Amino acid sequence: EAQVTQNPRYLITVTGKKLTVTCSQNMNHEYMSWYRQDPGLGLRQIYYSMNVEVTDKGDVPEGYKVSRKEKRNFPLILESPSPNQTSLYFCASSPHTSGRARETQYFGPGTRLLVL
Amino acid sequence: AQTVTQSQPEMSVQEAETVTLSCTYDTSESDYYLFWYKQPPSRQMILVIRQEAYKQQNATENRFSVNFQKAAKSFSLKISDSQLGDAAMYFCAYRRAGGTSYGKLTFGQGTILTVHP
């Protein structure tokens, strides 16, 4: 089954304790993104990647890091989490092909993070 | 920078009736894509409908259709014959065509749709 997976789905942590949220897709997609969703703000892009070893900042990259060492994986790293990073996080991927398939972003199930 | 605005935080509709969700956007680009995504309580993001800016014809997908007004930068979603399963948060989203922007969607704030039996 084609899918984007994220782990963990729920996470409670404390300020300053480094954490990683994993994202993996099995569709051989070139493009992957991380978003955060906050009430009243919709989804905002954190980072995106156009292919292996190619990443760029989105709208709200501060406090986050990403890496793309393999095509299928795109982990989100919070080196020193703070309470303002409490949010719902989504990973998404899309293919580099023409037509409707390219324009469709496949979203993971979301990771709910609480930073105390 | 592109912005997407959904001015209706909440909407409600009776089952089997029609509802329209509003979305406006701001861009200086001429070629772009617009989307409506549905987010049910499970929090999964589901693509509902997609519109290419260069196409004048409004997109339709079964009970879902859009009213795309390029000059007015308006992109509303009409849901006909509403069903209980349509209840969800709906997001309008924009993506610039071409370049290195494939990965970037700009989302509106979302509209919570309630469907009454």
gemmi code that builds the backbone of each chain (N, CA, C; Angstrom):
import gemmi

chains = {
    "A": [
        ("GLU", (0.850, -1.203, 0.000), (0.000, 0.000, 0.000), (0.881, 1.247, 0.000)),
        ("ALA", (0.569, 2.167, -0.922), (1.308, 3.423, -0.991), (0.980, 4.271, 0.233)),
        ("GLN", (2.020, 4.723, 0.921), (1.728, 5.509, 2.110), (2.936, 6.297, 2.582)),
        ("VAL", (2.622, 7.287, 3.414), (3.635, 8.043, 4.137), (3.446, 7.714, 5.617)),
        ("THR", (4.499, 7.308, 6.262), (4.403, 6.958, 7.680), (5.225, 7.927, 8.509)),
        ("GLN", (4.736, 8.189, 9.697), (5.425, 9.056, 10.643), (5.492, 8.359, 11.984)),
        ("ASN", (6.593, 8.567, 12.666), (6.732, 8.052, 14.030), (7.566, 9.004, 14.882)),
        ("PRO", (7.157, 9.192, 16.148), (5.957, 8.631, 16.754), (4.705, 9.403, 16.348)),
        ("ARG", (3.540, 8.893, 16.684), (2.291, 9.593, 16.427), (1.990, 10.601, 17.527)),
        ("TYR", (2.423, 10.309, 18.717), (2.227, 11.200, 19.848), (3.527, 11.255, 20.653)),
        ("LEU", (3.857, 12.446, 21.107), (5.103, 12.593, 21.865), (4.977, 13.730, 22.857)),
        ("ILE", (5.300, 13.435, 24.105), (5.400, 14.449, 25.149), (6.854, 14.499, 25.578)),
        ("THR", (7.419, 15.705, 25.584), (8.814, 15.844, 25.948), (8.993, 17.110, 26.789)),
        ("VAL", (10.216, 17.360, 27.186), (10.510, 18.544, 27.991), (11.423, 19.487, 27.221)),
        ("THR", (11.389, 20.734, 27.595), (12.203, 21.747, 26.927), (13.666, 21.339, 26.899)),
        ("GLY", (14.269, 21.452, 25.708), (15.694, 21.214, 25.562), (16.118, 19.793, 25.261)),
        ("LYS", (15.214, 18.855, 25.309), (15.580, 17.451, 25.061), (15.424, 17.128, 23.583)),
        ("LYS", (16.526, 16.905, 22.919), (16.535, 16.677, 21.469), (15.606, 15.538, 21.082)),
        ("LEU", (14.896, 15.731, 19.973), (14.025, 14.669, 19.486), (14.008, 14.645, 17.967)),
        ("THR", (13.652, 13.496, 17.447), (13.542, 13.303, 15.994), (12.206, 12.674, 15.684)),
        ("VAL", (11.521, 13.238, 14.704), (10.299, 12.639, 14.183), (10.639, 12.063, 12.804)),
        ("THR", (10.385, 10.792, 12.640), (10.755, 10.160, 11.374), (9.596, 10.239, 10.382)),
        ("CYS", (9.958, 10.258, 9.121), (8.989, 10.242, 8.021), (9.544, 9.337, 6.937)),
        ("SER", (8.716, 8.456, 6.441), (9.148, 7.547, 5.391), (8.024, 7.355, 4.388)),
        ("GLN", (8.392, 7.325, 3.103), (7.388, 7.083, 2.057), (7.866, 5.934, 1.164)),
        ("ASN", (6.915, 5.156, 0.685), (7.260, 3.974, -0.116), (6.842, 4.133, -1.573)),
        ("MET", (6.713, 5.380, -2.037), (6.232, 5.640, -3.387), (7.338, 6.154, -4.307)),
        ("ASN", (8.578, 6.150, -3.825), (9.716, 6.623, -4.614), (9.558, 8.093, -5.037)),
        ("HIS", (8.919, 8.877, -4.166), (8.717, 10.286, -4.486), (9.980, 11.086, -4.297)),
        ("GLU", (10.176, 12.063, -5.179), (11.337, 12.938, -5.055), (11.105, 14.018, -3.995)),
        ("TYR", (9.904, 14.547, -3.923), (9.658, 15.713, -3.089), (9.043, 15.328, -1.757)),
        ("MET", (9.606, 15.897, -0.722), (9.064, 15.671, 0.620), (9.073, 16.982, 1.389)),
        ("SER", (8.082, 17.130, 2.298), (7.934, 18.370, 3.050), (7.518, 18.072, 4.479)),
        ("TRP", (7.797, 19.008, 5.352), (7.278, 19.003, 6.712), (6.432, 20.257, 6.920)),
        ("TYR", (5.263, 20.049, 7.545), (4.372, 21.145, 7.898), (4.051, 21.051, 9.390)),
        ("ARG", (3.704, 22.203, 9.962), (3.111, 22.198, 11.274), (1.730, 22.842, 11.192)),
        ("GLN", (0.800, 22.319, 11.971), (-0.568, 22.822, 11.970), (-0.895, 23.380, 13.338)),
        ("ASP", (-1.305, 24.638, 13.377), (-1.681, 25.307, 14.614), (-3.039, 25.952, 14.435)),
        ("PRO", (-3.868, 25.967, 15.467), (-5.226, 26.531, 15.359), (-5.206, 27.959, 14.846)),
        ("GLY", (-6.063, 28.218, 13.864), (-6.178, 29.563, 13.313), (-5.101, 29.934, 12.310)),
        ("LEU", (-4.109, 29.066, 12.155), (-2.997, 29.374, 11.250), (-2.910, 28.403, 10.081)),
        ("GLY", (-3.712, 27.386, 10.073), (-3.630, 26.404, 9.007), (-2.340, 25.612, 9.097)),
        ("LEU", (-1.873, 25.125, 7.964), (-0.608, 24.403, 7.906), (0.460, 25.330, 7.340)),
        ("ARG", (1.614, 25.309, 7.959), (2.725, 26.119, 7.494), (3.930, 25.225, 7.241)),
        ("GLN", (4.606, 25.481, 6.128), (5.713, 24.626, 5.738), (6.957, 24.947, 6.552)),
        ("ILE", (7.622, 23.917, 7.033), (8.828, 24.074, 7.836), (10.060, 23.944, 6.936)),
        ("TYR", (10.187, 22.808, 6.284), (11.279, 22.519, 5.357), (10.735, 21.658, 4.240)),
        ("TYR", (11.424, 21.672, 3.112), (11.093, 20.752, 2.056), (12.371, 20.248, 1.390)),
        ("SER", (12.210, 19.172, 0.644), (13.351, 18.545, -0.021), (12.950, 18.137, -1.426)),
        ("MET", (13.770, 18.485, -2.383), (13.452, 18.167, -3.773), (14.074, 16.849, -4.214)),
        ("ASN", (15.040, 16.371, -3.462), (15.636, 15.069, -3.742), (16.706, 14.798, -2.686)),
        ("VAL", (17.375, 13.693, -2.820), (18.410, 13.326, -1.852), (19.455, 14.435, -1.765)),
        ("GLU", (19.776, 14.819, -0.538), (20.780, 15.839, -0.243), (20.396, 17.245, -0.713)),
        ("VAL", (19.138, 17.450, -1.093), (18.678, 18.775, -1.516), (17.516, 19.187, -0.630)),
        ("THR", (17.768, 20.145, 0.262), (16.712, 20.618, 1.152), (16.692, 22.142, 1.159)),
        ("ASP", (15.555, 22.708, 1.558), (15.459, 24.163, 1.623), (14.429, 24.549, 2.669)),
        ("LYS", (14.555, 25.782, 3.145), (13.671, 26.267, 4.192), (12.294, 26.589, 3.651)),
        ("GLY", (11.300, 26.336, 4.482), (9.950, 26.769, 4.183), (9.669, 28.090, 4.866)),
        ("ASP", (8.459, 28.253, 5.373), (8.061, 29.526, 5.981), (8.460, 29.662, 7.449)),
        ("VAL", (8.566, 28.555, 8.158), (8.847, 28.610, 9.595), (9.940, 27.623, 9.986)),
        ("PRO", (11.174, 27.799, 9.493), (12.223, 26.811, 9.729), (12.950, 26.933, 11.072)),
        ("GLU", (12.741, 28.044, 11.779), (13.537, 28.292, 12.985), (13.289, 27.219, 14.032)),
        ("GLY", (14.373, 26.665, 14.541), (14.299, 25.660, 15.595), (14.213, 24.237, 15.078)),
        ("TYR", (14.254, 24.064, 13.768), (14.135, 22.735, 13.154), (15.325, 22.460, 12.242)),
        ("LYS", (15.615, 21.185, 12.095), (16.596, 20.721, 11.117), (16.011, 19.528, 10.395)),
        ("VAL", (16.493, 19.308, 9.181), (16.078, 18.131, 8.420), (17.311, 17.549, 7.731)),
        ("SER", (17.154, 16.334, 7.255), (18.188, 15.732, 6.418), (17.504, 14.826, 5.411)),
        ("ARG", (18.156, 14.619, 4.284), (17.600, 13.715, 3.276), (18.749, 12.886, 2.715)),
        ("LYS", (19.137, 11.892, 3.478), (20.241, 11.016, 3.079), (19.762, 9.886, 2.172)),
        ("GLU", (18.505, 9.540, 2.320), (17.908, 8.503, 1.473), (16.629, 9.068, 0.889)),
        ("LYS", (16.269, 8.571, -0.269), (15.092, 9.107, -0.941), (13.824, 8.884, -0.139)),
        ("ARG", (13.697, 7.779, 0.538), (12.450, 7.445, 1.208), (12.279, 8.129, 2.558)),
        ("ASN", (13.346, 8.627, 3.164), (13.272, 9.149, 4.527), (13.561, 10.644, 4.606)),
        ("PHE", (12.835, 11.299, 5.484), (12.996, 12.754, 5.644), (12.714, 13.098, 7.106)),
        ("PRO", (13.647, 12.840, 7.992), (13.408, 13.088, 9.420), (13.422, 14.572, 9.777)),
        ("LEU", (12.615, 14.911, 10.756), (12.554, 16.273, 11.302), (13.207, 16.254, 12.680)),
        ("ILE", (14.168, 17.124, 12.876), (14.951, 17.134, 14.112), (14.713, 18.434, 14.867)),
        ("LEU", (14.396, 18.293, 16.141), (14.291, 19.455, 17.023), (15.450, 19.341, 18.010)),
        ("GLU", (16.478, 20.145, 17.804), (17.707, 20.040, 18.605), (17.447, 20.440, 20.066)),
        ("SER", (16.669, 21.481, 20.272), (16.378, 21.958, 21.622), (14.929, 22.450, 21.652)),
        ("PRO", (13.996, 21.509, 21.782), (12.579, 21.878, 21.677), (12.161, 22.911, 22.719)),
        ("SER", (11.226, 23.762, 22.309), (10.661, 24.753, 23.227), (9.146, 24.634, 23.186)),
        ("PRO", (8.463, 25.148, 24.211), (6.989, 25.024, 24.249), (6.288, 25.587, 23.010)),
        ("ASN", (6.861, 26.574, 22.348), (6.192, 27.120, 21.159), (6.295, 26.181, 19.950)),
        ("GLN", (6.949, 25.062, 20.116), (6.976, 24.044, 19.070), (5.936, 22.943, 19.327)),
        ("THR", (5.140, 23.127, 20.352), (3.993, 22.244, 20.558), (3.038, 22.435, 19.388)),
        ("SER", (2.756, 21.351, 18.686), (1.974, 21.479, 17.462), (1.648, 20.097, 16.917)),
        ("LEU", (0.891, 20.093, 15.822), (0.624, 18.880, 15.059), (1.478, 18.949, 13.795)),
        ("TYR", (2.296, 17.941, 13.578), (3.248, 17.946, 12.470), (2.852, 16.935, 11.406)),
        ("PHE", (2.943, 17.369, 10.148), (2.656, 16.494, 9.018), (3.855, 16.430, 8.088)),
        ("CYS", (4.135, 15.225, 7.650), (5.080, 14.994, 6.581), (4.277, 14.733, 5.312)),
        ("ALA", (4.790, 15.167, 4.173), (4.088, 14.951, 2.908), (5.098, 14.654, 1.817)),
        ("SER", (4.656, 13.946, 0.790), (5.535, 13.663, -0.348), (4.746, 13.785, -1.643)),
        ("SER", (5.473, 14.035, -2.729), (4.841, 14.086, -4.044), (5.868, 13.697, -5.098)),
        ("PRO", (5.393, 13.170, -6.234), (6.326, 12.697, -7.264), (6.748, 13.804, -8.207)),
        ("HIS", (7.876, 13.593, -8.874), (8.346, 14.519, -9.897), (7.936, 13.983, -11.268)),
        ("THR", (6.620, 14.055, -11.519), (6.118, 13.635, -12.823), (5.153, 14.696, -13.297)),
        ("SER", (4.711, 14.577, -14.527), (3.782, 15.584, -15.035), (2.355, 15.215, -14.660)),
        ("GLY", (1.486, 16.177, -14.718), (0.075, 15.913, -14.540), (-0.394, 15.891, -13.100)),
        ("ARG", (-1.537, 15.320, -12.908), (-2.202, 15.369, -11.611), (-1.370, 14.722, -10.507)),
        ("ALA", (-0.662, 13.663, -10.831), (0.090, 12.943, -9.793), (1.111, 13.855, -9.144)),
        ("ARG", (1.753, 14.716, -9.951), (2.775, 15.589, -9.392), (2.165, 16.596, -8.432)),
        ("GLU", (0.958, 16.996, -8.708), (0.350, 18.039, -7.900), (-0.303, 17.507, -6.631)),
        ("THR", (-0.349, 16.222, -6.504), (-1.003, 15.647, -5.343), (0.020, 15.365, -4.265)),
        ("GLN", (-0.131, 15.989, -3.144), (0.747, 15.706, -2.019), (0.093, 14.635, -1.153)),
        ("TYR", (0.876, 13.621, -0.816), (0.419, 12.540, 0.044), (0.893, 12.847, 1.451)),
        ("PHE", (-0.046, 12.922, 2.369), (0.285, 13.304, 3.728), (0.383, 12.083, 4.634)),
        ("GLY", (1.295, 12.179, 5.590), (1.358, 11.188, 6.649), (0.222, 11.414, 7.634)),
        ("PRO", (0.103, 10.560, 8.652), (-1.028, 10.629, 9.582), (-0.892, 11.723, 10.638)),
        ("GLY", (0.258, 12.355, 10.727), (0.459, 13.430, 11.702), (1.135, 12.952, 12.976)),
        ("THR", (1.897, 13.847, 13.590), (2.542, 13.608, 14.886), (2.180, 14.750, 15.808)),
        ("ARG", (1.538, 14.395, 16.914), (1.155, 15.432, 17.878), (2.241, 15.539, 18.929)),
        ("LEU", (2.850, 16.720, 19.002), (3.978, 16.962, 19.911), (3.597, 17.964, 20.986)),
        ("LEU", (3.903, 17.615, 22.217), (3.713, 18.514, 23.357), (5.065, 18.710, 24.021)),
        ("VAL", (5.491, 19.969, 24.092), (6.762, 20.292, 24.750), (6.455, 21.029, 26.058)),
        ("LEU", (6.858, 20.439, 27.155), (6.561, 21.025, 28.475), (7.676, 21.943, 28.943)),
    ],
    "B": [
        ("ALA", (5.034, 37.530, -1.318), (4.718, 36.175, -0.852), (3.229, 35.896, -1.065)),
        ("GLN", (2.980, 34.635, -1.333), (1.593, 34.257, -1.545), (0.878, 34.094, -0.217)),
        ("THR", (-0.379, 34.461, -0.204), (-1.202, 34.249, 0.980), (-2.531, 33.640, 0.561)),
        ("VAL", (-3.094, 32.869, 1.444), (-4.392, 32.235, 1.234), (-5.260, 32.550, 2.441)),
        ("THR", (-6.479, 33.016, 2.189), (-7.355, 33.429, 3.282), (-8.687, 32.707, 3.198)),
        ("GLN", (-9.057, 32.074, 4.296), (-10.380, 31.487, 4.440), (-11.078, 32.273, 5.538)),
        ("SER", (-12.088, 33.024, 5.181), (-12.695, 33.971, 6.116), (-13.796, 33.360, 6.966)),
        ("GLN", (-14.125, 32.105, 6.705), (-15.199, 31.436, 7.448), (-14.580, 30.391, 8.388)),
        ("PRO", (-14.413, 30.699, 9.658), (-13.834, 29.704, 10.569), (-14.711, 28.463, 10.702)),
        ("GLU", (-16.054, 28.687, 10.648), (-16.974, 27.565, 10.783), (-18.163, 27.754, 9.847)),
        ("MET", (-18.646, 26.621, 9.329), (-19.859, 26.614, 8.519), (-20.667, 25.382, 8.911)),
        ("SER", (-21.983, 25.474, 8.678), (-22.811, 24.307, 8.938), (-23.815, 24.145, 7.806)),
        ("VAL", (-24.276, 22.912, 7.633), (-25.214, 22.603, 6.554), (-26.077, 21.431, 6.985)),
        ("GLN", (-27.290, 21.401, 6.478), (-28.170, 20.264, 6.716), (-27.811, 19.159, 5.712)),
        ("GLU", (-27.919, 17.960, 6.188), (-27.688, 16.807, 5.315), (-28.541, 16.946, 4.055)),
        ("ALA", (-27.947, 16.619, 2.896), (-28.583, 16.649, 1.572), (-28.644, 18.046, 0.963)),
        ("GLU", (-28.260, 19.063, 1.698), (-28.287, 20.403, 1.131), (-26.890, 20.791, 0.619)),
        ("THR", (-26.821, 22.012, 0.109), (-25.588, 22.487, -0.529), (-24.925, 23.553, 0.323)),
        ("VAL", (-23.611, 23.531, 0.363), (-22.861, 24.527, 1.114), (-21.674, 24.985, 0.282)),
        ("THR", (-21.310, 26.246, 0.450), (-20.157, 26.800, -0.270), (-19.142, 27.356, 0.724)),
        ("LEU", (-17.908, 26.923, 0.576), (-16.810, 27.401, 1.409), (-15.967, 28.384, 0.593)),
        ("SER", (-15.607, 29.484, 1.214), (-14.904, 30.550, 0.494), (-13.403, 30.501, 0.697)),
        ("CYS", (-12.692, 30.977, -0.316), (-11.233, 31.063, -0.246), (-10.787, 32.175, -1.186)),
        ("THR", (-9.934, 33.041, -0.703), (-9.289, 34.023, -1.569), (-7.787, 33.893, -1.413)),
        ("TYR", (-7.063, 34.326, -2.404), (-5.612, 34.188, -2.367), (-4.985, 35.404, -3.016)),
        ("ASP", (-3.740, 35.574, -2.742), (-3.012, 36.699, -3.304), (-1.709, 36.179, -3.891)),
        ("THR", (-1.471, 36.478, -5.149), (-0.236, 36.071, -5.803), (0.035, 36.994, -6.971)),
        ("SER", (1.298, 37.114, -7.320), (1.673, 37.862, -8.512), (1.973, 36.921, -9.685)),
        ("GLU", (1.892, 35.615, -9.431), (2.143, 34.624, -10.467), (0.919, 34.478, -11.373)),
        ("SER", (1.161, 34.036, -12.615), (0.048, 33.792, -13.526), (-0.252, 32.304, -13.663)),
        ("ASP", (0.722, 31.474, -13.325), (0.544, 30.032, -13.454), (0.702, 29.385, -12.075)),
        ("TYR", (-0.358, 28.731, -11.642), (-0.319, 28.142, -10.305), (-1.432, 27.109, -10.206)),
        ("TYR", (-1.478, 26.449, -9.060), (-2.494, 25.433, -8.800), (-3.185, 25.762, -7.485)),
        ("LEU", (-4.447, 25.418, -7.426), (-5.231, 25.598, -6.210), (-5.852, 24.267, -5.821)),
        ("PHE", (-5.964, 24.062, -4.529), (-6.451, 22.782, -4.012), (-7.429, 23.021, -2.858)),
        ("TRP", (-8.312, 22.071, -2.687), (-9.061, 21.944, -1.449), (-8.706, 20.589, -0.832)),
        ("TYR", (-8.310, 20.647, 0.441), (-8.026, 19.443, 1.208), (-9.050, 19.307, 2.324)),
        ("LYS", (-9.386, 18.065, 2.630), (-10.301, 17.751, 3.723), (-9.500, 17.093, 4.835)),
        ("GLN", (-9.750, 17.514, 6.064), (-9.088, 16.903, 7.211), (-10.156, 16.431, 8.196)),
        ("PRO", (-10.512, 15.160, 8.161), (-11.508, 14.619, 9.103), (-10.907, 14.501, 10.500)),
        ("PRO", (-11.687, 14.085, 11.471), (-11.169, 13.969, 12.847), (-9.933, 13.081, 12.974)),
        ("SER", (-9.750, 12.167, 12.051), (-8.550, 11.326, 12.071), (-7.280, 12.118, 11.805)),
        ("ARG", (-7.437, 13.375, 11.313), (-6.321, 14.284, 11.041), (-5.583, 13.979, 9.745)),
        ("GLN", (-5.994, 12.947, 9.032), (-5.378, 12.688, 7.732), (-5.779, 13.772, 6.754)),
        ("MET", (-4.872, 14.188, 5.877), (-5.170, 15.197, 4.862), (-5.566, 14.483, 3.575)),
        ("ILE", (-6.733, 14.827, 3.055), (-7.266, 14.158, 1.875), (-7.520, 15.193, 0.796)),
        ("LEU", (-6.943, 14.981, -0.386), (-7.176, 15.908, -1.495), (-8.611, 15.755, -1.986)),
        ("VAL", (-9.329, 16.865, -2.043), (-10.714, 16.852, -2.509), (-10.793, 17.213, -3.986)),
        ("ILE", (-10.105, 18.301, -4.356), (-10.234, 18.794, -5.725), (-9.056, 19.700, -6.033)),
        ("ARG", (-8.747, 19.797, -7.318), (-7.567, 20.524, -7.762), (-7.935, 21.350, -8.991)),
        ("GLN", (-7.377, 22.570, -9.086), (-7.667, 23.466, -10.211), (-6.366, 24.049, -10.745)),
        ("GLU", (-6.170, 23.952, -12.058), (-5.020, 24.621, -12.677), (-5.434, 26.027, -13.068)),
        ("ALA", (-4.606, 27.001, -12.787), (-4.965, 28.396, -13.033), (-5.139, 28.696, -14.515)),
        ("TYR", (-4.451, 27.967, -15.377), (-4.546, 28.259, -16.804), (-5.815, 27.679, -17.434)),
        ("LYS", (-6.538, 26.880, -16.686), (-7.788, 26.304, -17.194), (-8.960, 27.165, -16.748)),
        ("GLN", (-9.763, 27.584, -17.692), (-10.929, 28.402, -17.348), (-12.068, 27.559, -16.795)),
        ("GLN", (-12.112, 26.307, -17.208), (-13.207, 25.446, -16.757), (-13.032, 25.099, -15.295)),
        ("ASN", (-14.118, 25.210, -14.555), (-14.091, 24.877, -13.138), (-13.993, 23.368, -12.941)),
        ("ALA", (-13.158, 22.958, -12.000), (-12.995, 21.534, -11.719), (-14.204, 20.984, -10.968)),
        ("THR", (-14.516, 19.726, -11.236), (-15.572, 19.028, -10.499), (-15.101, 17.618, -10.169)),
        ("GLU", (-15.530, 17.141, -9.016), (-15.265, 15.769, -8.574), (-16.515, 15.282, -7.854)),
        ("ASN", (-17.372, 14.607, -8.612), (-18.607, 14.069, -8.040), (-19.432, 15.197, -7.399)),
        ("ARG", (-19.627, 15.172, -6.103), (-20.460, 16.184, -5.446), (-19.705, 17.479, -5.143)),
        ("PHE", (-18.442, 17.508, -5.454), (-17.611, 18.668, -5.151), (-17.289, 19.436, -6.424)),
        ("SER", (-17.455, 20.737, -6.380), (-17.103, 21.571, -7.516), (-16.540, 22.888, -6.993)),
        ("VAL", (-15.824, 23.574, -7.868), (-15.243, 24.850, -7.466), (-15.769, 25.950, -8.366)),
        ("ASN", (-15.722, 27.162, -7.838), (-15.974, 28.372, -8.611), (-14.669, 29.158, -8.586)),
        ("PHE", (-13.923, 29.069, -9.680), (-12.603, 29.677, -9.781), (-12.735, 30.992, -10.534)),
        ("GLN", (-12.447, 32.083, -9.862), (-12.498, 33.408, -10.449), (-11.081, 33.984, -10.407)),
        ("LYS", (-10.347, 33.814, -11.500), (-8.925, 34.165, -11.492), (-8.705, 35.657, -11.276)),
        ("ALA", (-9.489, 36.480, -11.949), (-9.289, 37.926, -11.822), (-9.568, 38.393, -10.392)),
        ("ALA", (-10.538, 37.809, -9.780), (-10.898, 38.166, -8.406), (-10.054, 37.413, -7.386)),
        ("LYS", (-9.252, 36.450, -7.838), (-8.438, 35.612, -6.953), (-9.309, 34.957, -5.893)),
        ("SER", (-10.329, 34.299, -6.393), (-11.281, 33.639, -5.528), (-11.423, 32.186, -5.955)),
        ("PHE", (-11.570, 31.299, -4.981), (-11.601, 29.861, -5.272), (-12.509, 29.193, -4.241)),
        ("SER", (-13.795, 29.164, -4.496), (-14.733, 28.609, -3.526), (-15.050, 27.152, -3.841)),
        ("LEU", (-15.397, 26.416, -2.813), (-15.745, 24.994, -2.922), (-17.220, 24.816, -2.645)),
        ("LYS", (-17.913, 24.172, -3.576), (-19.331, 23.869, -3.376), (-19.487, 22.372, -3.148)),
        ("ILE", (-20.167, 22.040, -2.061), (-20.470, 20.646, -1.757), (-21.971, 20.454, -1.916)),
        ("SER", (-22.346, 19.629, -2.849), (-23.757, 19.360, -3.102), (-24.188, 18.085, -2.395)),
        ("ASP", (-25.493, 18.018, -2.083), (-26.018, 16.808, -1.441), (-25.126, 16.398, -0.259)),
        ("SER", (-24.936, 17.309, 0.662), (-24.009, 17.089, 1.774), (-24.330, 15.816, 2.541)),
        ("GLN", (-23.275, 15.122, 2.940), (-23.412, 13.887, 3.694), (-22.719, 14.029, 5.045)),
        ("LEU", (-23.133, 13.200, 5.992), (-22.533, 13.273, 7.329), (-21.021, 13.089, 7.269)),
        ("GLY", (-20.575, 12.283, 6.333), (-19.137, 12.037, 6.192), (-18.359, 13.220, 5.636)),
        ("ASP", (-19.062, 14.262, 5.220), (-18.370, 15.462, 4.736), (-17.904, 16.348, 5.891)),
        ("ALA", (-18.384, 16.081, 7.073), (-17.999, 16.881, 8.230), (-16.497, 16.769, 8.461)),
        ("ALA", (-15.826, 17.902, 8.475), (-14.369, 17.909, 8.579), (-13.888, 19.348, 8.584)),
        ("MET", (-12.569, 19.518, 8.740), (-11.927, 20.803, 8.500), (-11.527, 20.811, 7.029)),
        ("TYR", (-11.806, 21.911, 6.324), (-11.428, 22.039, 4.929), (-10.386, 23.146, 4.778)),
        ("PHE", (-9.340, 22.807, 4.049), (-8.265, 23.767, 3.799), (-8.161, 24.071, 2.316)),
        ("CYS", (-8.052, 25.338, 2.023), (-7.731, 25.809, 0.691), (-6.201, 25.943, 0.625)),
        ("ALA", (-5.606, 25.590, -0.522), (-4.146, 25.655, -0.624), (-3.732, 26.109, -2.014)),
        ("TYR", (-2.569, 26.732, -2.069), (-2.016, 27.293, -3.298), (-0.631, 26.728, -3.527)),
        ("ARG", (-0.310, 26.498, -4.807), (1.068, 26.125, -5.131), (1.455, 26.769, -6.437)),
        ("ARG", (2.591, 27.408, -6.428), (3.104, 28.019, -7.652), (3.515, 26.924, -8.618)),
        ("ALA", (3.323, 27.151, -9.897), (3.706, 26.165, -10.901), (5.179, 26.328, -11.258)),
        ("GLY", (5.835, 25.204, -11.547), (7.189, 25.232, -12.060), (8.223, 25.648, -11.054)),
        ("GLY", (9.434, 25.860, -11.526), (10.544, 26.276, -10.685), (10.910, 25.227, -9.674)),
        ("THR", (11.373, 25.670, -8.519), (11.777, 24.725, -7.477), (10.741, 24.660, -6.378)),
        ("SER", (9.524, 25.030, -6.700), (8.523, 25.154, -5.644), (7.634, 23.938, -5.529)),
        ("TYR", (8.024, 22.824, -6.122), (7.133, 21.675, -6.095), (6.724, 21.304, -4.684)),
        ("GLY", (7.656, 21.455, -3.750), (7.358, 20.988, -2.409), (6.486, 21.906, -1.593)),
        ("LYS", (6.205, 23.107, -2.054), (5.593, 24.083, -1.163), (4.118, 24.338, -1.470)),
        ("LEU", (3.304, 24.030, -0.479), (1.901, 24.418, -0.484), (1.709, 25.519, 0.539)),
        ("THR", (0.957, 26.551, 0.177), (0.558, 27.585, 1.132), (-0.909, 27.368, 1.459)),
        ("PHE", (-1.200, 27.190, 2.739), (-2.548, 26.846, 3.179), (-3.271, 28.044, 3.776)),
        ("GLY", (-4.599, 28.013, 3.668), (-5.441, 28.933, 4.415), (-5.606, 28.443, 5.844)),
        ("GLN", (-6.410, 29.190, 6.607), (-6.546, 28.902, 8.037), (-7.471, 27.733, 8.327)),
        ("GLY", (-8.280, 27.362, 7.350), (-9.185, 26.245, 7.526), (-10.603, 26.686, 7.871)),
        ("THR", (-11.580, 25.882, 7.459), (-12.997, 26.079, 7.780), (-13.544, 24.766, 8.319)),
        ("ILE", (-14.105, 24.820, 9.510), (-14.712, 23.621, 10.088), (-16.140, 23.503, 9.560)),
        ("LEU", (-16.438, 22.399, 8.899), (-17.775, 22.158, 8.372), (-18.498, 21.142, 9.244)),
        ("THR", (-19.670, 21.535, 9.718), (-20.541, 20.640, 10.478), (-21.733, 20.287, 9.613)),
        ("VAL", (-22.095, 19.020, 9.585), (-23.237, 18.552, 8.822), (-24.291, 18.030, 9.802)),
        ("HIS", (-25.473, 18.642, 9.764), (-26.561, 18.257, 10.679), (-27.486, 17.246, 10.008)),
        ("PRO", (-27.834, 16.183, 10.726), (-28.741, 15.180, 10.139), (-30.163, 15.699, 10.034)),
    ],
}
model = gemmi.Model(1)
for chain_id, residues in chains.items():
    chain = gemmi.Chain(chain_id)
    for i, (resn, *xyz) in enumerate(residues, 1):
        res = gemmi.Residue()
        res.name, res.seqid = resn, gemmi.SeqId(i, " ")
        for name, pos in zip(("N", "CA", "C"), xyz):
            atom = gemmi.Atom()
            atom.name, atom.element = name, gemmi.Element(name[0])
            atom.pos, atom.b_iso = gemmi.Position(*pos), 0.0
            res.add_atom(atom)
        chain.add_residue(res)
    model.add_chain(chain)
structure = gemmi.Structure()
structure.add_model(model)
structure.setup_entities()
